[in-house]
Amino acid sequence: MKIYNYNDLSKSKIEELCSRQIEDDKLVAERVAEIINTVKAQGDKAIFKYAKDFDKVDLHNLFLGAEELKAIASTIPADAKKAIDTAYKNIKTFHQSQLKTEDKVETMPGVICWREHRAIEKVGLYIPGGTAVLPSTFLMLATPAIIAGCKEIVVCSPPQSDGKTNCYLAYCAVLLGVQKIYLIGGAQAVAAMAFGTETVPQVYKIFGPGNRYVTTAKTMVQNKVAIDMPAGPSEVLVIADETAVPAFVASDLLAQAEHGVDSQAVLVSTSQSVINETLKEIEIQLNDLSRKDIAKKAIENSYAILVDNLNAAMDFSNEYAPEHLILATENFEQLIPQIYNAGSVFLGNLTPESVGDYASGTNHTLPTSGFAKAYSGVSTDAFLKKITFQHLSATGLKNIGETVEVLAEAEGLHAHKNAITIRLKKM
């Protein structure tokens, strides 16, 4: 992990550090475009071929049905079942609270306006399954979709070597009432949900994190289908002052690093000793990780920055716009108003990012690559559309009529004006 002094960084260097560009991005885009076009043209045939090429599996069916999912789910260990149940309860409670009915507003006498939400009817959920099994993502996406009232929920996840899914995802499906899991991964899953195949239904919006291929595919199909956000490789930024615990900070950095070699873990600290001690702790804790090699490579591509004070730390954080922001300080309250760009925030030394990944209740599907400057994480709202309504009484039409007539005349849209005038004359 490289160490920088914030005072020595030029504007261009800061921009470089905040960039998540990778050298072979163009090659990835070319390959993804080819996959999308092939799936679009060949449908199921292409999906079966990619399963063999990428997943090394000869599939006989592109999905697992309810009975097979139930059988697989029955093999889940008791402790895992209990943990998933607890996480589901918290996630459901938090996302259920986001369903709110808005009040009707009388903008002027006789003019009533309001909004009502409607669920997006068909949604596609991508559950990664490459180097890690992620039942937590299943819960994070399907729970708010169900709460919102989506009529059709299409779930895609890569097949295991046996051509099935694991007991954890199967149990989530049973718990949530999801009847099918489509055994499709990568860019081909995104293409299948965007355009539909003989087996996979076409959806209106695609959700879910993934690797660079999945993220690139989502951005490429946006002219056909909506997406939640460009959620790519995971990242965390930890702001630590003298009150931070280096062992805790190291564990948080490694928790992100183990996601994948392209994950990024950034430490911004007011203390050189905290940086030094954290780096020592990283080396110690690395040895105990089952995904040591992955985490080590990610750490090698990450960095630490020494700053003069917490205000400077927040300046850098807002420019970086992290997916996960951890305030490893006892003084976190004073920093909250300064947070403008972040996907999800973890406050204090006893709040690790992993609680948000699994079970606190907040959603872990979050904007990465600086998109936290413009995107929010997934919520119940992400599965809803807001439709506006308005109703005018005779009094309302009289009160607002002249205003609309004048504006329509100014814009040269005389039919718009006449829609008001003809009603006023009739009255």
C-alpha positions in Angstrom: 0.0 0.0 0.0 1.5 3.3 -1.1 1.5 6.3 1.3 1.0 9.9 0.2 1.0 13.3 2.0 -2.1 15.2 1.1 -0.2 18.5 1.1 2.2 17.2 -1.6 -0.6 16.1 -4.0 -1.4 18.3 -7.0 -5.0 18.6 -8.3 -4.2 16.3 -11.2 -2.7 13.7 -8.8 -5.8 13.8 -6.6 -7.9 13.2 -9.7 -5.7 10.3 -10.7 -6.0 8.7 -7.2 -9.8 9.1 -7.3 -10.0 7.6 -10.8 -10.9 3.9 -10.9 -9.9 3.5 -14.6 -8.2 0.2 -15.5 -5.9 -0.2 -18.5 -7.9 -2.9 -20.2 -11.3 -1.2 -19.9 -11.5 -0.9 -23.7 -10.9 -4.6 -24.2 -13.6 -5.4 -21.6 -16.1 -3.1 -23.4 -15.4 -4.8 -26.7 -15.9 -8.3 -25.3 -19.1 -7.3 -23.5 -20.5 -5.8 -26.6 -19.9 -9.1 -28.4 -21.6 -11.1 -25.7 -24.6 -8.8 -25.7 -25.0 -9.0 -29.4 -24.7 -12.7 -29.4 -27.3 -13.2 -26.7 -29.6 -10.8 -28.4 -29.3 -12.7 -31.7 -29.1 -16.3 -30.4 -31.0 -16.3 -27.1 -30.9 -19.5 -25.1 -28.3 -21.1 -27.5 -25.8 -18.4 -26.6 -26.5 -18.8 -22.8 -25.8 -22.5 -22.9 -22.6 -21.9 -24.9 -21.4 -19.2 -22.4 -22.1 -21.5 -19.5 -19.8 -24.0 -21.0 -17.2 -21.5 -22.0 -17.1 -19.3 -18.8 -18.5 -21.5 -16.1 -17.3 -24.8 -17.4 -20.7 -26.3 -17.0 -22.9 -28.3 -19.4 -26.4 -27.0 -18.4 -29.5 -29.1 -19.3 -31.9 -26.4 -18.0 -31.4 -22.7 -17.6 -33.2 -22.5 -14.3 -34.0 -24.2 -11.1 -37.7 -24.5 -10.2 -39.4 -24.2 -6.8 -39.2 -27.9 -5.9 -35.5 -28.2 -6.7 -34.7 -25.0 -4.8 -36.6 -26.3 -1.8 -34.6 -29.6 -1.9 -31.3 -27.7 -2.1 -32.4 -25.3 0.6 -33.1 -28.1 3.0 -29.3 -28.9 3.2 -28.5 -25.5 4.7 -26.6 -25.6 8.1 -28.7 -24.5 11.0 -26.5 -21.6 12.0 -26.5 -20.2 8.5 -30.3 -20.5 8.3 -30.6 -18.6 11.6 -28.2 -15.9 10.4 -30.1 -15.4 7.1 -33.4 -15.2 9.0 -32.0 -12.5 11.3 -30.5 -10.5 8.4 -33.8 -10.8 6.5 -35.8 -9.5 9.4 -33.6 -6.4 9.8 -33.5 -5.7 6.1 -37.2 -6.1 5.8 -37.8 -3.8 8.8 -35.6 -1.0 7.4 -36.9 -1.2 3.8 -40.5 -1.5 4.9 -40.2 1.9 6.7 -39.4 3.5 3.3 -42.9 3.0 2.0 -44.7 6.3 2.5 -47.9 7.8 1.2 -47.5 11.4 0.2 -50.0 14.1 1.1 -52.1 15.9 -1.5 -51.1 19.5 -2.0 -53.3 22.4 -2.9 -50.8 24.6 -4.8 -53.5 27.3 -5.2 -57.2 27.3 -4.5 -58.9 24.6 -6.5 -55.6 23.1 -7.9 -54.8 19.8 -6.2 -51.5 17.9 -6.9 -50.1 14.7 -5.5 -47.9 11.7 -6.2 -48.6 8.0 -5.9 -46.1 5.2 -6.2 -46.5 2.1 -8.4 -44.1 -0.8 -8.5 -42.0 -1.5 -11.5 -43.8 -4.6 -12.8 -40.8 -6.6 -14.1 -37.4 -6.4 -12.4 -34.2 -8.4 -12.9 -31.8 -9.2 -10.0 -28.2 -10.2 -10.6 -26.7 -12.2 -7.7 -22.9 -12.5 -8.2 -21.4 -16.0 -7.6 -17.9 -16.0 -9.0 -15.2 -16.0 -6.4 -17.7 -15.6 -3.5 -21.2 -16.8 -2.7 -23.5 -13.8 -1.9 -26.8 -14.7 -0.3 -26.7 -11.3 1.3 -27.1 -9.7 -2.1 -30.2 -11.9 -2.8 -31.8 -10.5 0.4 -30.7 -6.9 -0.3 -32.4 -6.9 -3.8 -35.4 -9.2 -3.5 -36.6 -7.9 -0.1 -37.3 -4.3 -1.3 -38.6 -5.6 -4.6 -41.2 -7.7 -2.8 -42.0 -4.9 -0.4 -42.5 -2.5 -3.4 -44.9 -5.0 -5.0 -43.0 -6.0 -8.2 -45.1 -8.5 -10.0 -42.3 -10.4 -11.7 -38.9 -10.9 -10.2 -36.3 -12.5 -12.4 -33.2 -13.7 -10.5 -30.0 -14.6 -12.3 -26.9 -16.1 -10.7 -23.9 -18.1 -12.1 -24.2 -21.9 -11.8 -21.9 -23.9 -9.6 -19.7 -26.7 -11.0 -22.5 -29.2 -10.5 -24.9 -27.1 -12.6 -26.9 -26.1 -9.5 -26.9 -23.2 -7.0 -25.8 -23.4 -3.4 -27.9 -24.0 -0.4 -27.7 -20.4 0.8 -29.1 -18.9 -2.3 -31.7 -21.7 -2.5 -32.8 -21.0 1.0 -33.1 -17.3 0.3 -35.3 -18.1 -2.7 -37.6 -20.3 -0.5 -37.7 -17.7 2.3 -38.6 -14.9 -0.1 -41.0 -16.9 -2.2 -38.9 -16.6 -5.4 -39.9 -19.5 -7.6 -36.9 -19.7 -10.0 -33.2 -19.0 -10.1 -31.8 -18.7 -13.6 -28.4 -20.2 -13.8 -26.7 -17.4 -15.8 -23.8 -15.2 -14.8 -21.8 -12.3 -16.2 -22.6 -10.0 -19.0 -24.7 -12.7 -20.6 -27.1 -12.6 -17.7 -27.5 -8.8 -18.1 -28.2 -9.3 -21.8 -30.7 -12.0 -21.2 -32.7 -9.9 -18.8 -32.5 -6.8 -21.0 -33.6 -8.4 -24.3 -35.2 -11.7 -23.1 -34.6 -15.1 -24.5 -36.8 -18.2 -25.1 -36.5 -19.0 -21.4 -35.6 -15.7 -19.6 -38.2 -13.0 -19.4 -37.4 -9.5 -20.4 -37.5 -7.0 -17.6 -37.9 -3.3 -17.2 -35.0 -2.6 -14.8 -31.9 -4.5 -13.8 -30.4 -4.5 -10.3 -27.3 -5.9 -8.7 -23.5 -5.6 -8.3 -21.0 -7.5 -10.3 -17.5 -7.6 -11.8 -16.4 -5.2 -14.6 -18.1 -7.3 -17.2 -21.5 -7.1 -15.4 -21.1 -3.4 -14.8 -20.1 -2.7 -18.4 -23.0 -4.7 -19.7 -25.5 -2.8 -17.5 -24.3 0.5 -18.8 -24.5 -0.8 -22.4 -28.1 -1.9 -22.2 -29.4 1.3 -20.8 -31.0 2.2 -24.1 -33.3 -0.8 -23.7 -33.8 -1.2 -20.0 -33.2 0.9 -16.8 -30.5 -0.1 -14.3 -30.1 0.7 -10.6 -26.6 2.2 -10.9 -23.1 1.4 -12.3 -22.1 -0.8 -9.4 -18.6 -2.2 -10.0 -15.7 -3.5 -7.9 -16.2 -2.8 -4.2 -14.4 0.0 -2.3 -14.0 1.5 1.1 -12.5 4.7 2.4 -11.6 4.9 6.1 -11.0 8.2 7.8 -9.0 7.6 11.0 -7.7 10.0 13.6 -5.7 9.5 16.7 -8.7 7.9 18.4 -8.9 5.1 15.8 -7.9 1.5 16.6 -5.4 0.3 14.0 -6.4 -3.3 14.3 -10.0 -2.4 13.6 -9.0 -0.2 10.6 -6.9 -2.9 9.1 -9.8 -5.4 9.4 -12.1 -3.0 7.6 -9.6 -2.4 4.8 -9.1 -6.2 4.4 -12.9 -6.8 4.4 -13.1 -4.9 1.2 -9.9 -6.1 -0.3 -11.0 -9.8 -0.1 -13.9 -9.1 -2.5 -11.6 -9.1 -5.5 -8.2 -8.1 -6.8 -9.8 -5.0 -8.3 -11.3 -3.9 -5.1 -9.9 -0.7 -3.5 -9.2 0.1 0.2 -8.2 3.7 1.0 -7.0 5.0 4.4 -7.0 8.7 5.1 -5.6 9.6 8.5 -4.4 12.5 10.5 -1.8 10.3 12.2 1.3 8.8 10.7 1.5 6.4 13.6 -2.0 5.1 12.9 -1.1 4.6 9.3 2.1 2.7 10.3 0.3 0.6 12.9 -2.5 -0.2 10.5 -0.1 -1.4 7.8 1.5 -3.7 10.4 -1.9 -5.0 11.4 -2.7 -5.7 7.7 0.3 -7.9 7.4 -0.6 -9.8 10.5 -4.3 -10.3 9.7 -3.6 -11.2 6.0 -2.1 -14.5 7.1 -5.4 -15.7 8.7 -7.5 -15.0 5.6 -8.7 -17.8 3.3 -8.7 -15.3 0.4 -5.3 -14.0 1.3 -3.9 -13.9 -2.2 -6.9 -11.9 -3.5 -6.8 -9.5 -0.6 -3.1 -9.0 -0.9 -3.3 -8.0 -4.5 -6.1 -5.5 -3.8 -4.1 -4.0 -0.9 -1.1 -3.6 -3.2 -3.3 -1.5 -5.5 -4.6 0.6 -2.6 -3.1 3.5 -0.7 -3.0 5.7 2.4 -3.0 9.5 2.7 -1.7 11.5 5.6 -3.7 14.7 6.1 -3.3 17.6 8.5 -6.8 17.5 9.9 -10.3 15.9 9.6 -11.5 18.7 7.4 -8.9 17.9 4.8 -9.8 14.2 5.1 -13.4 15.0 4.4 -12.4 17.1 1.4 -10.6 14.1 -0.1 -13.4 11.8 0.7 -16.0 13.9 -1.0 -13.8 14.0 -4.1 -13.3 10.3 -4.0 -17.0 9.6 -3.3 -16.6 6.1 -1.8 -19.1 3.3 -1.9 -18.4 2.7 1.8 -17.2 5.5 4.1 -16.0 4.6 7.6 -15.4 7.3 10.2 -13.0 5.6 12.6 -13.0 8.4 15.1 -14.7 9.2 18.3 -15.5 12.6 16.8 -17.7 11.3 14.0 -20.7 13.5 14.9 -18.9 16.7 13.8 -18.1 15.2 10.4 -21.6 14.0 9.5 -22.7 17.5 8.1 -19.6 17.5 5.9 -20.5 14.3 4.1 -21.8 15.0 0.6 -20.7 12.0 -1.5 -20.8 8.5 -0.1 -22.9 5.4 -0.7 -23.2 4.2 2.9 -21.6 5.6 6.1 -20.3 3.7 9.2 -19.9 5.8 12.3 -17.4 5.2 15.1 -14.8 2.5 16.0 -17.4 -0.1 16.8 -19.3 0.0 13.4 -17.6 -2.2 10.8 -18.6 -2.0 7.2 -19.5 -5.7 7.3 -22.6 -5.1 9.4 -24.0 -3.1 6.5 -23.0 -5.8 4.1 -25.0 -8.4 6.0 -27.5 -7.6 8.6 -27.9 -4.1 10.1 -30.8 -3.5 7.6 -29.3 -0.9 5.3 -28.7 -2.0 1.7 -25.3 -3.0 0.5 -26.0 -2.5 -3.2 -24.2 0.9 -3.6 -22.7 3.2 -6.1 -19.0 2.7 -6.8 -16.3 4.3 -9.0 -17.3 7.9 -7.9 -20.9 7.5 -8.8 -21.9 8.3 -5.2 -21.7 11.9 -6.4 -25.0 11.3 -8.3 -26.5 8.0 -7.2 -28.0 6.6 -4.1 -27.8 3.0 -3.0 -30.7 0.6 -3.7 -33.8 1.1 -1.6 -37.5 0.4 -1.8 -37.8 3.5 -3.8 -35.6 2.1 -6.5 -38.3 -0.5 -7.3 -41.0 2.1 -7.5 -42.1 4.8 -10.0 -43.7 8.0 -8.7 -46.7 9.1 -10.8 -48.0 12.6 -10.5 -51.7 13.5 -10.4 -53.6 16.7 -10.5 -57.3 17.8 -10.4 -58.8 21.2 -11.0 -62.1 22.4 -9.8 -63.9 25.2 -11.6 -62.3 27.6 -9.2 -58.9 26.1 -9.8 -59.3 26.5 -13.6 -60.3 30.1 -13.2 -57.3 30.8 -10.8 -54.6 29.2 -13.0 -56.1 29.6 -16.5 -54.7 33.0 -17.4 -51.2 32.0 -16.2 -51.2 29.0 -18.6 -52.6 31.0 -21.5 -49.9 33.7 -21.2 -47.1 31.1 -21.0 -48.5 29.1 -23.9 -48.8 32.2 -26.0 -45.2 33.2 -25.2 -44.0 29.8 -26.4 -46.1 29.9 -29.5 -48.0 26.8 -28.5 -51.6 27.9 -29.3 -53.2 24.5 -28.9 -52.0 24.5 -25.4 -53.6 27.9 -24.8 -56.8 26.9 -26.5 -57.1 23.9 -24.1 -57.5 26.4 -21.4 -59.5 29.0 -23.3 -62.2 26.6 -24.6 -62.9 25.4 -21.0 -63.1 28.9 -19.6 -65.6 29.9 -22.3 -67.7 26.9 -21.6 -67.8 27.7 -17.9 
